Amino acid sequence: MTTPHLIKIRRTPTASSFFTVFSLVILAILQYREEARKRHISLPCAAILVTLSAFFLFVEPIPQPQSYHYFADARGFRCRCSSGGGGSGGPPLFLPPNVRGRSIIPNFGDVVSNVVILIGGLSGLLALMMMPAPTDDADECWQLGTCLPLFFVATVAVSIGSTYYHWKPTDSTLVWDRLPMTVAFVAIFCFMLDDYLPGSTDDDSNAVTGSNTSSIGPAVLAPFVIIGVLSVLYWTYTDDLRLYAVVSIMPLLLMPILFMCYRPRHTGIAQQGIGLSFYFAAKICEEKDHEIFHWTGRRISGHSLKHVLAGLAPVSIAFMVLIREEM
């Protein structure tokens, strides 16, 4: 659920925000200027830096609205199938939100739908286990041995963290939903960067061997994961969602650009596009949580459907793992 009314533009950036943004931009330029130049992506990187700088300079801190925790389907669930006296106790019950008890699963729809996300993560790990032994290709070994395992493990962790959060939705439990989510975002984004962006063109060893030994993925994965984790911690201690918004939204916006502007080194573009489409659809369902709950006759909410669609995205990536070949 988004809250556009909480986004406020300021005419003049504060001195502290200007100093912080300026320092981080200089650090990024010094660290990755050569990598960007070798891959002929200096202009896109500069455009991203300018956009992010303007966002942090001119958008005021975005607090976490407490209305975010009020989901459409707050019904609890109690199974009476074997209650009392060893006989059948009747059909299961969906209970109003205010009913609590030890045998009741609160927010049942949003809790149980996380099983699809769990299946998505496990299917990816199973697909990786079915792949043949790593080859001599360093990029292939990194993608299948580090980046994608991190993505699928983080997806499994998302299912656990999301279940914990939806059992009792508060800011403190939301942390454990968002932490693994940022790692999953970053991991799949770094995988895409590594597979789509051109390799270094002026490295002497690459010119001799004809291989891309300076892959961009390993260079950015650890810094991006740290930024993702820090974005959640920063929100926790400052109640400012700006950095988390960048981590969660920026990859979603840049991945279609990778599809359109660059040629990947491996097949599986269709599966990647399907996975991205599932996630776009999931975000729409999240936004229309109450409307979908009403349209379906109070059977399933938009947020529960979001979990189902988000869980299908890693299933598509798992299928990509099984069929991918070098182009």
WOMO-V280355 format. One record per residue. RES is the residue in three letters. PHI is phi in whole degrees, 0 to 359 (* if undefined). PSI is psi in whole degrees, 0 to 359 (* if undefined). Layout:
RES:PHI:PSI
RES:PHI:PSI
This chain:
MET:*:127
THR:259:161
THR:224:79
PRO:302:332
HIS:291:346
LEU:273:350
ILE:272:115
LYS:239:136
ILE:264:136
ARG:251:143
ARG:286:323
THR:234:125
PRO:292:150
THR:287:159
ALA:297:320
SER:294:318
SER:293:323
PHE:296:316
PHE:295:319
THR:294:312
VAL:295:317
PHE:299:317
SER:295:317
LEU:292:323
VAL:295:316
ILE:298:318
LEU:297:317
ALA:296:319
ILE:296:315
LEU:295:325
GLN:281:320
TYR:241:10
ARG:299:314
GLU:294:320
GLU:299:317
ALA:293:320
ARG:294:317
LYS:297:329
ARG:260:6
HIS:58:41
ILE:236:24
SER:298:318
LEU:294:312
PRO:300:320
CYS:295:320
ALA:296:319
ALA:297:320
ILE:295:318
LEU:298:318
VAL:296:317
THR:297:313
LEU:295:320
SER:298:315
ALA:297:322
PHE:299:311
PHE:285:335
LEU:280:322
PHE:248:356
VAL:256:127
GLU:289:159
PRO:310:138
ILE:256:110
PRO:283:161
GLN:278:112
PRO:289:136
GLN:290:342
SER:294:343
TYR:301:329
HIS:279:355
TYR:262:95
PHE:269:161
ALA:295:313
ASP:259:96
ALA:253:19
ARG:290:143
GLY:271:176
PHE:218:134
ARG:226:128
CYS:268:125
ARG:249:20
CYS:296:329
SER:227:36
SER:273:137
GLY:68:127
GLY:63:11
GLY:79:357
GLY:258:179
SER:288:133
GLY:262:4
GLY:107:178
PRO:289:160
PRO:294:156
LEU:243:137
PHE:264:126
LEU:248:154
PRO:299:159
PRO:301:330
ASN:277:358
VAL:271:126
ARG:232:155
GLY:177:165
ARG:293:329
SER:264:11
ILE:253:132
ILE:269:112
PRO:286:154
ASN:48:52
PHE:303:314
GLY:300:314
ASP:287:332
VAL:285:307
VAL:286:336
SER:291:346
ASN:292:347
VAL:297:331
VAL:292:321
ILE:295:320
LEU:300:316
ILE:297:321
GLY:299:314
GLY:294:317
LEU:292:324
SER:296:324
GLY:293:317
LEU:296:322
LEU:295:319
ALA:298:320
LEU:294:323
MET:293:333
MET:277:349
MET:287:151
PRO:295:170
ALA:302:148
PRO:305:145
THR:270:187
ASP:280:354
ASP:286:114
ALA:296:321
ASP:297:315
GLU:298:317
CYS:297:319
TRP:291:317
GLN:297:314
LEU:272:342
GLY:256:343
THR:232:303
CYS:290:305
LEU:293:321
PRO:303:320
LEU:298:319
PHE:298:313
PHE:288:323
VAL:295:318
ALA:297:325
THR:296:317
VAL:300:317
ALA:295:326
VAL:299:317
SER:299:322
ILE:288:313
GLY:296:322
SER:292:322
THR:299:315
TYR:299:317
TYR:294:312
HIS:287:341
TRP:297:323
LYS:211:87
PRO:292:113
THR:213:171
ASP:299:321
SER:292:325
THR:278:334
LEU:296:332
VAL:305:318
TRP:282:348
ASP:277:317
ARG:280:329
LEU:302:304
PRO:292:335
MET:295:319
THR:295:322
VAL:295:319
ALA:296:316
PHE:303:310
VAL:295:318
ALA:296:313
ILE:289:329
PHE:293:317
CYS:294:325
PHE:300:315
MET:295:316
LEU:302:316
ASP:294:324
ASP:275:334
TYR:259:320
LEU:289:143
PRO:295:151
GLY:282:174
SER:300:138
THR:251:351
ASP:235:23
ASP:274:125
ASP:298:320
SER:293:326
ASN:292:323
ALA:294:328
VAL:282:314
THR:273:340
GLY:73:17
SER:243:160
ASN:264:88
THR:271:351
SER:249:61
SER:296:144
ILE:281:334
GLY:303:304
PRO:301:333
ALA:287:332
VAL:249:346
LEU:299:306
ALA:298:312
PRO:299:321
PHE:292:321
VAL:297:317
ILE:299:316
ILE:298:319
GLY:298:314
VAL:295:317
LEU:296:329
SER:297:323
VAL:287:317
LEU:295:321
TYR:298:316
TRP:297:320
THR:300:320
TYR:265:343
THR:241:350
ASP:57:43
ASP:234:117
LEU:267:4
ARG:299:312
LEU:293:320
TYR:296:322
ALA:298:320
VAL:296:314
VAL:296:323
SER:273:334
ILE:258:322
MET:303:312
PRO:301:324
LEU:296:328
LEU:277:328
LEU:276:333
MET:299:316
PRO:299:328
ILE:293:321
LEU:299:318
PHE:303:316
MET:278:330
CYS:255:344
TYR:227:156
ARG:256:125
PRO:286:164
ARG:272:349
HIS:227:159
THR:286:176
GLY:111:15
ILE:298:319
ALA:298:316
GLN:294:323
GLN:295:317
GLY:296:321
ILE:295:316
GLY:299:318
LEU:294:323
SER:295:320
PHE:302:318
TYR:287:322
PHE:301:316
ALA:297:323
ALA:298:319
LYS:294:324
ILE:294:317
CYS:297:322
GLU:298:319
GLU:293:327
LYS:256:38
ASP:306:302
HIS:290:322
GLU:297:315
ILE:295:323
PHE:299:322
HIS:287:316
TRP:296:328
THR:269:14
GLY:67:36
ARG:62:33
ARG:266:317
ILE:215:140
SER:267:166
GLY:296:325
HIS:289:322
SER:296:319
LEU:294:328
LYS:301:316
HIS:299:320
VAL:296:313
LEU:291:320
ALA:296:329
GLY:287:334
LEU:283:337
ALA:300:309
PRO:293:336
VAL:297:319
SER:296:320
ILE:293:324
ALA:298:319
PHE:295:323
MET:300:319
VAL:302:320
LEU:287:332
ILE:251:354
ARG:292:142
GLU:222:158
GLU:288:135
MET:270:*
